[in-house]
């Protein structure tokens, strides 16, 4: 009686496996499960072992029925119990096989999706380049950094740098420019804005972070003095600080001139 029972269960498992694969491929558009897939055969064998252990309960019930029934009724009861056992085995085997097939198909689909995602990430990373700030600079007048008494340690004196001192006219304003630069070297910026005595081109060079530190400290020191007559200096320096920060933020070009 056990052999027909197993035959019914095997047929049910095969049928459920096939139907599950059909739905998986046609509707879910996922790869089908196969017996040779990892874990498929071992799961099915384990399931059939459990079914056969459970079927042994039929013998216990059959023994009790035979002990309390007549010979005619015992045969009918035996056949009825066998049919019930086969029906239960058919349902359990079918559901189990279907579940195994679905799990295997889902795992295969997930592995494929993970592999596809990895390939997409590789392709995306291959074309990715880290963001690099554009080298740029901002040209400002000497006076943008405050009076000479405040700024000379940073950008030098307010007369030509090739002269040891100012001229005879103390009221003369020299057209000196201060170049605030970032993401480039001092040598590069000097080549871009060379000092030329015959042409009276005088440039002073300040790296962005140094210029910002100087302005922030100067603004704080002036405000701490709390003197109304020099508050305008702090306002002018704040304006310069905002111009420098805005220029770097916008990265709007290699050169900006603010007269």
ABEGO torsion letter per residue (X at the ends): XAAAAAAAAAAAAAAAAAAAAAAAAAAAGBBBBBAABBGAAAAAAAAAAAAAAAAAAAAAAAAAAAAABBAAAAAAAAAAAAAAAAAAAAAAAAAAAAAAAAAAAAAAAAAAAAAAAAAAAAAAAAABBBBBBBBBBBBBBAAAAEBAAAAAAAAEBABBAABABBBABAABBBBBBBBBBBGBBAAAAAAABBBBAAAGBBBBBBBAAAAAAAAAAAAAAAAAAGBAAAAAAAAAAAAAAAAAAAAAAAGAEABBBBX
